[in-house]
Every structure is written in C-alpha cells, then in structure tokens.
Amino acid sequence: MLKIAVFGSAFNPPSLGHKNVIESLAHFDKILLVPSIAHAWGKEMLDFDIRCQLVEAFIQDIELSHVELSDIEKCLHTPGESVTTYAVLNKIKEKYSNADITFVIGPDNFFKFSSFYKAEEITKTWAVMACPEKVNIRSTDIRNAISNGTDIKDLTTSSVTKMLQDGELYKIMQAL
C-alpha cells in the first residue's frame, strides 16, 4: 500500500525548516506539499501561483524524487473562503483511494489542531503526525530578513533565494 504524507503549509516562502520536516518523512513513498490558497486565519501571503512556483523550485533544490507539489487547493477554492484540511484530505483520498494517508502538521499548528474544521473526523479517518522542525528557520524569518535587507541564503534553498531576490517578491508585497 502506498504511504503518502500530506504536508500542508502556507509555504510563504518555503524555508529550511520545511526542508527539515520533509527530510524526517523519508519513510513515506510520496510526500505531497500542499500550499494553502487562502489561509484559514487570514494570514497575508504571496499569490498562490507564485508560492507554487517557489515550492517547485524548492523541490528541485532538495532533490528528493518522492516529493511533489500538490495544487489541489486551487480546485477546491471558493473566492472569499479558506480551504479546509478536511476537504483537502478527502480530495486526496479520492485520487489515491488505496493509499495510507498521513496528515503532517507543523509545530505552529499543532496546538491549534483542535480548532481545525472537523478535527475529530480527521483524526478518525487519517493518521495525523506532528512533526516539529529541528532546524528552527521559519518563513517569517525569511520575510523579516528581506524587509531588513539581510541575506537569506542560509534560510532557504538556492533557487528560492534567487527567485525571492530577483523578483523582490516580499518587497512588492510590503508596498501594497
């Protein structure tokens, strides 16, 4: 049976903390990185398609063949509403009906999990794995470094660093 880890995050942008979590999931056959299209708690994020491009570059940099981007939230999204983890997991279950699916939750959402839509049903239907980062580098650190004009090369992968610097993405976002 195919073992799939579903790692949802804002990936705003992908960081070495995300990479560390992914590396700890090596025992899964497939790891799906699922950027949120509209954050449940109203977090300001770069455009979804740009974050998906960042995640694709990040995946190429980490060179793990069993890791892939899932833009599944795009087909589930209704403008003005967030997409629930429950909806994402159900859609993935439709696509991979015979797979063993585990929802991976990061440390920032671990203590909020009980407030997730249908949290109890999620835990009854799928495995939920809390996966703390051993590398304490967060997306917020990258955004703060960019706003302070500090180098970010030690906070994310080389391609993501280049995309962020060349596109001045968070500088543009701050100006809005």
VOKENU-961624 format. One record per residue (C-alpha): z, x, y; residue in three letters; chain. Coordinates in steps of 0.001 Angstrom, whole numbers. Each point is the difference from the previous one (the first is absolute). Example, Ala and Ser with C-alpha at 12.3 -4.5 7.8 and 13.67 -1.06 7.14 Angstrom:
2
<atom <7800 12300 -4500> 'Ala' 'A'>,
<atom <-660 1370 3440> 'Ser' 'A'>,
// end
This chain:
176
<atom <0 0 0> 'Met' 'A'>,
<atom <-967 1309 3437> 'Leu' 'A'>,
<atom <3054 830 2122> 'Lys' 'A'>,
<atom <-625 -625 3711> 'Ile' 'A'>,
<atom <2246 892 2926> 'Ala' 'A'>,
<atom <-589 -2047 3144> 'Val' 'A'>,
<atom <1213 1935 3022> 'Phe' 'A'>,
<atom <-159 -2130 3115> 'Gly' 'A'>,
<atom <674 1486 3404> 'Ser' 'A'>,
<atom <-1224 -160 3574> 'Ala' 'A'>,
<atom <-1450 3504 -501> 'Phe' 'A'>,
<atom <188 225 3789> 'Asn' 'A'>,
<atom <-1038 2838 -631> 'Pro' 'A'>,
<atom <374 1420 -3523> 'Pro' 'A'>,
<atom <2606 2787 -61> 'Ser' 'A'>,
<atom <1238 2732 -2307> 'Leu' 'A'>,
<atom <2878 -2390 -770> 'Gly' 'A'>,
<atom <-2575 -2396 -1478> 'His' 'A'>,
<atom <-1524 2922 -1930> 'Lys' 'A'>,
<atom <3398 831 -1459> 'Asn' 'A'>,
<atom <486 -3587 -1208> 'Val' 'A'>,
<atom <-3495 -4 -1545> 'Ile' 'A'>,
<atom <683 3269 -1827> 'Glu' 'A'>,
<atom <3133 -1535 -1519> 'Ser' 'A'>,
<atom <-2202 -2749 -1497> 'Leu' 'A'>,
<atom <-2011 2413 -2176> 'Ala' 'A'>,
<atom <936 -1902 -3175> 'His' 'A'>,
<atom <-2129 -3008 1095> 'Phe' 'A'>,
<atom <-3643 -311 -1098> 'Asp' 'A'>,
<atom <-1032 -1333 3413> 'Lys' 'A'>,
<atom <1679 23 3387> 'Ile' 'A'>,
<atom <-1273 -2517 2540> 'Leu' 'A'>,
<atom <755 761 3648> 'Leu' 'A'>,
<atom <75 -3323 1839> 'Val' 'A'>,
<atom <90 204 3799> 'Pro' 'A'>,
<atom <1475 -3085 1650> 'Ser' 'A'>,
<atom <-2508 -1848 2154> 'Ile' 'A'>,
<atom <2621 -1808 2081> 'Ala' 'A'>,
<atom <3580 1174 -197> 'His' 'A'>,
<atom <2544 -2621 -1055> 'Ala' 'A'>,
<atom <2481 1148 2640> 'Trp' 'A'>,
<atom <-2529 325 2816> 'Gly' 'A'>,
<atom <-352 3802 -7> 'Lys' 'A'>,
<atom <-2746 1285 2313> 'Glu' 'A'>,
<atom <-2621 1798 -2059> 'Met' 'A'>,
<atom <-3419 1559 381> 'Leu' 'A'>,
<atom <-2918 -2210 -978> 'Asp' 'A'>,
<atom <-55 -734 -3749> 'Phe' 'A'>,
<atom <-3450 1522 -579> 'Asp' 'A'>,
<atom <999 3223 1770> 'Ile' 'A'>,
<atom <3165 243 -2107> 'Arg' 'A'>,
<atom <-2112 -547 -3129> 'Cys' 'A'>,
<atom <-2228 2910 1087> 'Gln' 'A'>,
<atom <3125 2121 481> 'Leu' 'A'>,
<atom <1233 -963 -3480> 'Val' 'A'>,
<atom <-3398 901 -1524> 'Glu' 'A'>,
<atom <147 3440 1660> 'Ala' 'A'>,
<atom <3615 377 -1150> 'Phe' 'A'>,
<atom <-983 -817 -3609> 'Ile' 'A'>,
<atom <-2801 2577 89> 'Gln' 'A'>,
<atom <2445 2609 1291> 'Asp' 'A'>,
<atom <2663 -585 -2646> 'Ile' 'A'>,
<atom <-2632 269 -2752> 'Glu' 'A'>,
<atom <1569 -2352 -2531> 'Leu' 'A'>,
<atom <-2750 -1868 -1832> 'Ser' 'A'>,
<atom <2188 -2949 -1011> 'His' 'A'>,
<atom <870 -905 3625> 'Val' 'A'>,
<atom <-2203 -2463 1857> 'Glu' 'A'>,
<atom <-58 -2136 3109> 'Leu' 'A'>,
<atom <295 -3750 -430> 'Ser' 'A'>,
<atom <-1047 -2046 3022> 'Asp' 'A'>,
<atom <1018 -3163 -1838> 'Ile' 'A'>,
<atom <1934 -1269 3021> 'Glu' 'A'>,
<atom <-3299 -412 1865> 'Lys' 'A'>,
<atom <-1100 -2848 -2297> 'Cys' 'A'>,
<atom <3471 -1594 82> 'Leu' 'A'>,
<atom <474 136 3767> 'His' 'A'>,
<atom <71 -3034 2264> 'Thr' 'A'>,
<atom <-72 1014 3697> 'Pro' 'A'>,
<atom <3418 -291 1615> 'Gly' 'A'>,
<atom <1853 233 -3307> 'Glu' 'A'>,
<atom <1290 2853 -2117> 'Ser' 'A'>,
<atom <-1003 425 -3632> 'Val' 'A'>,
<atom <2917 -233 -2407> 'Thr' 'A'>,
<atom <757 2466 -2767> 'Thr' 'A'>,
<atom <93 -2977 -2352> 'Tyr' 'A'>,
<atom <-3614 -911 907> 'Ala' 'A'>,
<atom <-1122 3633 -389> 'Val' 'A'>,
<atom <1598 358 -3429> 'Leu' 'A'>,
<atom <-1484 -3303 -1186> 'Asn' 'A'>,
<atom <-3481 1078 1118> 'Lys' 'A'>,
<atom <369 3370 -1730> 'Ile' 'A'>,
<atom <1214 -1804 -3126> 'Lys' 'A'>,
<atom <-3224 -2076 83> 'Glu' 'A'>,
<atom <-2116 3153 196> 'Lys' 'A'>,
<atom <1991 1938 -2622> 'Tyr' 'A'>,
<atom <1166 -2837 -2242> 'Ser' 'A'>,
<atom <1030 2225 -2918> 'Asn' 'A'>,
<atom <1733 2696 2054> 'Ala' 'A'>,
<atom <3665 802 323> 'Asp' 'A'>,
<atom <496 -194 3797> 'Ile' 'A'>,
<atom <2876 1620 1885> 'Thr' 'A'>,
<atom <606 -588 3692> 'Phe' 'A'>,
<atom <1173 3202 1670> 'Val' 'A'>,
<atom <2244 -421 2997> 'Ile' 'A'>,
<atom <909 2722 2454> 'Gly' 'A'>,
<atom <3441 718 1399> 'Pro' 'A'>,
<atom <-699 -1817 3270> 'Asp' 'A'>,
<atom <-550 -3299 -1823> 'Asn' 'A'>,
<atom <2442 414 -2874> 'Phe' 'A'>,
<atom <2925 -1567 1848> 'Phe' 'A'>,
<atom <-2234 -2749 1435> 'Lys' 'A'>,
<atom <-1494 -972 -3353> 'Phe' 'A'>,
<atom <2119 -3140 -372> 'Ser' 'A'>,
<atom <-1664 -1342 3160> 'Ser' 'A'>,
<atom <-3519 398 -1471> 'Phe' 'A'>,
<atom <-1816 -3281 -616> 'Tyr' 'A'>,
<atom <806 -1094 -3591> 'Lys' 'A'>,
<atom <1986 3189 -674> 'Ala' 'A'>,
<atom <1692 -1538 -3015> 'Glu' 'A'>,
<atom <-3309 -1107 -1521> 'Glu' 'A'>,
<atom <-1414 3487 591> 'Ile' 'A'>,
<atom <2851 1584 -1971> 'Thr' 'A'>,
<atom <-410 -2547 -2809> 'Lys' 'A'>,
<atom <-3765 562 -284> 'Thr' 'A'>,
<atom <-487 3709 751> 'Trp' 'A'>,
<atom <1988 3178 -174> 'Ala' 'A'>,
<atom <1239 1193 3392> 'Val' 'A'>,
<atom <675 3699 422> 'Met' 'A'>,
<atom <1850 1428 2977> 'Ala' 'A'>,
<atom <-1408 3434 675> 'Cys' 'A'>,
<atom <1798 2021 2657> 'Pro' 'A'>,
<atom <-1870 2805 1682> 'Glu' 'A'>,
<atom <1295 3468 -763> 'Lys' 'A'>,
<atom <-2130 1266 2879> 'Val' 'A'>,
<atom <1462 -1647 3071> 'Asn' 'A'>,
<atom <-3178 -339 2057> 'Ile' 'A'>,
<atom <-779 -3453 1303> 'Arg' 'A'>,
<atom <-2999 -1494 1759> 'Ser' 'A'>,
<atom <2250 -419 3050> 'Thr' 'A'>,
<atom <442 3799 93> 'Asp' 'A'>,
<atom <-3779 411 215> 'Ile' 'A'>,
<atom <-380 -2617 2738> 'Arg' 'A'>,
<atom <2883 1561 1975> 'Asn' 'A'>,
<atom <-1464 3504 -367> 'Ala' 'A'>,
<atom <-3371 -1237 1252> 'Ile' 'A'>,
<atom <1591 -1695 2996> 'Ser' 'A'>,
<atom <1958 3209 759> 'Asn' 'A'>,
<atom <-3081 2192 -429> 'Gly' 'A'>,
<atom <1586 1789 -2991> 'Thr' 'A'>,
<atom <-2006 1351 -2949> 'Asp' 'A'>,
<atom <-136 -2386 -2980> 'Ile' 'A'>,
<atom <-1559 2298 -2633> 'Lys' 'A'>,
<atom <3313 273 -1895> 'Asp' 'A'>,
<atom <491 -3786 -41> 'Leu' 'A'>,
<atom <-3164 -1266 -1720> 'Thr' 'A'>,
<atom <-3066 1277 -1833> 'Thr' 'A'>,
<atom <-2714 2095 1648> 'Ser' 'A'>,
<atom <-2681 -2717 151> 'Ser' 'A'>,
<atom <2421 -2562 1403> 'Val' 'A'>,
<atom <1163 2555 2583> 'Thr' 'A'>,
<atom <-3618 629 1028> 'Lys' 'A'>,
<atom <-824 -3717 218> 'Met' 'A'>,
<atom <3099 -707 2083> 'Leu' 'A'>,
<atom <-641 2905 2354> 'Gln' 'A'>,
<atom <-3775 -506 315> 'Asp' 'A'>,
<atom <291 -3746 510> 'Gly' 'A'>,
<atom <3124 177 2157> 'Glu' 'A'>,
<atom <884 -3196 -1846> 'Leu' 'A'>,
<atom <3663 -425 912> 'Tyr' 'A'>,
<atom <-595 1178 3558> 'Lys' 'A'>,
<atom <-2514 -2851 310> 'Ile' 'A'>,
<atom <2512 -2427 -1535> 'Met' 'A'>,
<atom <2707 1077 2488> 'Gln' 'A'>,
<atom <-2361 -632 2899> 'Ala' 'A'>,
<atom <-571 -3619 -1030> 'Leu' 'A'>,
// end
